[in-house]
């Protein structure tokens, strides 16, 4: 078995054990983006409520 074949076998075994690093990174980033979207949506609702209250007070 060549050195490259051995390296490929080892890398494949490691990736299968822990999931691929790219898949993990994508899942983490997706979670981060979803959290940021939820925070932005909440901030937008607060802003809308505030502006609605302010427009009725004038």
URTANOR-V93894 format. One line per field, one symbol per residue. phi: phi as a letter, one per 30 degrees, with the letter a starting at -180 (. if undefined). burial: # if it has 16 or more other ideal C-beta (glycine too) atoms within 10 Angstrom, else .. A space follows every 10 residues. Layout:
# URTANOR-V93894
phi->???
burial->???
This chain:
# URTANOR-V93894
phi->.ddddddddd dddddddcid eddddddddd dddddddddd dddddddddd dddddddd
burial->.......... .......... .......... .......... .......... ........
